[in-house]
Amino acid sequence: MSETGVVDSHVHLLPGRLGAKVRSIFEDLGGYRLAYEAEHSAVCEQLAAEGVSTIWTLPYAHRPDVAEGLNEAAAATAASDLAVDVVAGATVHPGDDDPVGVVRRAVEDGGARVLKLHCSVGDFGPLDPGLRPVWDYVEEVRLPVVVHAGRAPSGVSDEEDLAPLDELARRHPEARVIIAHCGHDQERHALRIVAEHPNVHADLTPVVNRLVQITPDDAARHADRLLFGTDAPNTELTAARCRAHVDGFGLGPEALGAVLGGNARRLVADVRS
């Protein structure tokens, strides 16, 4: 992982048919004009041209028994010769036969340095009993976990959807939780959780064409726990546009550097394996 430059902590370089299916949902069903091509090398080349040096690629399990293959694909992508450094992400579903084993193998054998849980796509909650040993493990190895909260198929969250993350942080105070999209429509409640729990972070990743809505004061107050992200390739907004949005907060150099990459590098560097 590069020690300098912008880190895009929310990218989905999904494999084969799954990547094509997800893209079709955005383009064919949603009618969106996506800012990136589908092919992984093209995505990385465009991100590099926009100033990104490192990405986290985040797979997500939509049902049981697919996480292992997705994790292996993410590890292979991270080992590829691409225009940016790639940090391998892992995923898991609480319905898997051995959820903690899936995560352990991804980290200890596959080199994953971040875990992604997509609650709305997988139709589960972060407090699902099947994830209890996973949360114990991520606390033990200090593995950051990006959580897309919510129950709606669209992924949009309401205040009730974020409540389990508050409870999760109480039960597992050492877990490094990253609230994806800063709560997607519930930024104020997401930042309240960040403020109350020292190990909870949030990423500033837009949703298709909607930028995260927080104030410059909020950005400055929580600059040590906010992460830059784009959701490439399935977004209408480029990394350059997302960067301009972050620049608009008027942060000082140290705080801006933390948001654009320092916080992400710190979280990855802290992983024990």
C-alpha positions in Angstrom: 0.0 0.0 0.0 1.4 3.3 -1.0 2.5 5.5 1.9 1.4 8.7 0.1 -1.4 9.8 -2.2 -5.2 9.5 -2.2 -6.7 6.3 -0.9 -10.1 5.4 -2.4 -11.5 3.2 0.4 -14.7 2.2 -1.4 -14.3 0.5 -4.7 -16.0 -2.6 -6.1 -13.8 -4.6 -8.5 -16.2 -7.5 -8.6 -15.5 -10.6 -10.6 -17.0 -11.8 -13.9 -20.7 -12.3 -14.1 -21.4 -10.8 -10.7 -19.7 -7.5 -11.7 -21.7 -7.5 -15.0 -25.0 -8.2 -13.1 -24.4 -5.4 -10.6 -23.5 -3.0 -13.4 -26.6 -4.0 -15.3 -28.8 -3.0 -12.3 -27.3 0.5 -12.4 -27.3 1.0 -16.2 -30.3 -1.0 -17.5 -32.7 -0.9 -14.6 -31.6 2.4 -13.0 -30.8 4.2 -16.2 -27.6 5.8 -14.8 -24.7 7.0 -16.9 -21.8 5.6 -15.1 -18.5 7.5 -14.9 -16.2 4.4 -15.2 -15.9 1.5 -17.6 -16.5 -2.0 -16.3 -13.1 -3.5 -17.0 -10.9 -3.5 -13.9 -7.7 -2.1 -15.6 -9.7 0.8 -17.1 -11.2 1.7 -13.8 -7.8 1.7 -12.1 -6.2 3.7 -14.9 -8.9 6.4 -14.6 -8.6 6.5 -10.9 -4.8 6.9 -11.1 -5.3 9.7 -13.6 -7.5 11.4 -11.1 -4.9 11.2 -8.4 -5.8 8.0 -6.6 -2.8 5.9 -5.6 -4.5 3.1 -3.6 -7.9 1.5 -3.5 -9.7 -0.9 -1.3 -11.7 -3.4 -3.4 -14.8 -4.5 -1.4 -16.7 -7.6 -2.4 -20.0 -8.3 -0.8 -22.0 -11.5 -0.3 -25.6 -11.4 -1.4 -26.3 -14.9 -0.1 -24.6 -17.7 1.8 -21.9 -19.8 0.2 -20.5 -17.2 -2.2 -18.1 -15.3 0.1 -15.2 -17.7 -0.2 -15.1 -17.3 -4.0 -15.5 -13.6 -3.8 -12.7 -13.3 -1.3 -10.4 -15.4 -3.6 -11.2 -13.2 -6.5 -10.4 -10.0 -4.5 -7.1 -11.5 -3.5 -6.3 -12.2 -7.1 -7.2 -8.7 -8.1 -5.0 -7.3 -5.4 -2.1 -9.4 -6.8 -2.6 -8.1 -10.4 -0.5 -5.5 -12.1 -2.9 -2.5 -12.1 -2.4 1.3 -12.2 -3.1 1.7 -8.5 -2.2 -0.4 -5.4 -5.1 -2.6 -4.5 -5.9 -3.6 -0.9 -7.9 -6.9 -0.9 -11.2 -6.8 0.9 -13.2 -9.8 2.1 -16.8 -10.4 2.8 -18.9 -13.0 4.6 -22.6 -13.8 5.1 -24.0 -14.9 8.5 -25.7 -17.8 6.8 -22.4 -19.3 5.8 -21.5 -22.6 7.5 -18.5 -21.2 9.2 -18.5 -17.4 9.0 -15.5 -16.7 11.1 -13.5 -19.4 9.2 -14.4 -17.6 6.0 -13.0 -14.3 7.3 -10.0 -15.9 9.0 -8.9 -17.6 5.7 -9.4 -14.4 3.7 -7.1 -12.5 6.2 -4.5 -15.1 7.1 -4.3 -16.9 3.8 -5.6 -14.4 1.2 -4.1 -11.2 2.6 -7.4 -9.3 3.1 -7.0 -6.2 5.1 -10.7 -5.0 5.3 -14.1 -6.7 5.6 -17.2 -5.6 3.8 -20.8 -6.3 5.1 -23.6 -5.2 2.8 -26.7 -5.6 5.0 -29.4 -4.6 2.5 -28.0 -6.7 -0.3 -27.4 -9.7 1.9 -30.7 -9.3 3.9 -29.1 -9.4 7.3 -28.3 -7.1 10.2 -24.9 -6.4 11.7 -26.1 -7.9 15.0 -27.0 -11.2 13.3 -26.1 -14.1 15.7 -24.1 -15.7 12.9 -21.7 -12.8 13.0 -20.9 -12.9 16.7 -17.6 -14.9 16.3 -16.7 -12.6 13.3 -16.9 -9.5 15.5 -14.8 -11.2 18.1 -12.2 -12.0 15.5 -12.1 -8.6 13.9 -11.6 -7.1 17.3 -8.7 -9.5 17.9 -6.9 -8.7 14.6 -8.0 -5.1 14.4 -9.6 -5.7 11.0 -11.6 -2.7 9.7 -15.1 -3.5 8.7 -17.1 -1.4 6.2 -20.8 -1.8 7.0 -23.5 -0.8 4.6 -26.5 -0.6 7.0 -30.1 -0.8 5.9 -32.8 -3.2 5.0 -34.2 -1.6 1.8 -33.1 -3.2 -1.5 -32.1 0.3 -2.6 -29.6 0.5 0.2 -31.1 3.7 1.6 -30.9 3.8 5.4 -33.3 5.3 7.9 -32.5 6.2 11.5 -33.6 2.8 12.8 -31.2 1.0 10.5 -28.2 2.8 12.1 -29.3 1.9 15.7 -27.7 -1.6 15.4 -24.4 0.0 14.6 -24.6 2.0 17.8 -25.3 -1.2 19.8 -22.6 -3.1 17.9 -20.0 -0.5 18.9 -21.1 -0.9 22.5 -20.8 -4.7 22.4 -17.5 -4.6 20.5 -15.7 -1.4 21.5 -12.5 -2.5 19.9 -14.1 -3.2 16.5 -13.0 -0.7 13.8 -16.3 0.0 12.1 -16.7 2.2 9.0 -20.2 3.4 8.3 -20.5 3.2 4.5 -21.7 6.3 2.7 -21.9 8.0 6.0 -25.2 6.4 6.6 -26.7 7.2 3.2 -29.4 9.8 3.9 -28.8 9.6 7.6 -25.5 11.5 7.9 -26.4 13.3 11.1 -27.2 10.0 12.9 -24.1 8.4 11.5 -21.9 11.2 12.8 -23.5 11.0 16.2 -22.4 7.3 16.4 -18.9 8.3 15.2 -18.8 11.0 18.0 -19.9 8.5 20.7 -17.6 5.6 19.8 -13.8 6.2 19.3 -13.4 3.2 16.9 -16.3 4.1 14.6 -15.5 5.8 11.3 -17.5 6.8 8.3 -16.6 7.0 4.6 -17.6 9.9 2.4 -18.6 7.7 -0.6 -21.5 9.1 -2.7 -24.4 6.9 -3.7 -24.6 6.9 -7.5 -25.0 10.7 -7.9 -25.6 12.0 -4.4 -22.7 13.3 -2.5 -22.5 12.9 1.3 -24.1 15.8 3.0 -22.1 17.0 6.0 -21.0 20.5 7.1 -17.5 21.8 7.0 -17.6 21.9 10.8 -18.6 18.2 10.9 -15.8 17.4 8.5 -13.2 19.2 10.7 -14.6 17.8 13.9 -14.3 14.2 12.7 -11.4 14.5 10.2 -9.5 11.8 12.1 -12.2 9.2 11.3 -13.5 10.1 7.9 -12.4 8.2 4.7 -12.5 9.2 1.1 -14.4 6.9 -1.3 -16.0 6.9 -4.7 -18.0 3.6 -5.2 -16.2 3.2 -8.6 -17.0 1.8 -11.0 -20.8 2.0 -10.4 -21.2 5.7 -9.8 -22.0 8.8 -11.9 -19.5 10.8 -10.0 -15.8 10.7 -10.7 -13.0 10.6 -8.1 -12.1 14.1 -9.2 -15.7 15.3 -8.4 -15.6 13.6 -5.0 -12.2 15.1 -4.3 -13.5 18.6 -5.1 -16.4 18.0 -2.7 -14.0 17.1 0.1 -11.8 20.1 -0.8 -14.9 22.3 -0.4 -14.9 21.6 3.3 -11.9 23.9 3.7 -9.9 21.5 5.9 -6.3 22.3 6.9 -3.5 20.3 5.3 -3.2 17.8 8.2 -7.0 17.1 8.4 -7.3 17.0 4.6 -4.5 14.5 4.4 -6.1 12.3 7.0 -9.4 12.2 5.2 -7.9 11.6 1.7 -5.6 8.8 2.8 -4.0 8.9 6.2 -6.9 7.4 8.1 -7.3 4.5 5.6 -3.5 3.8 5.7 -3.6 3.8 9.5 -6.5 1.3 9.6 -4.8 -1.1 7.2 -1.4 -0.8 8.9 -3.0 -1.7 12.3 -4.3 -5.1 11.1 -2.6 -8.0 12.9 -2.1 -11.2 11.0 
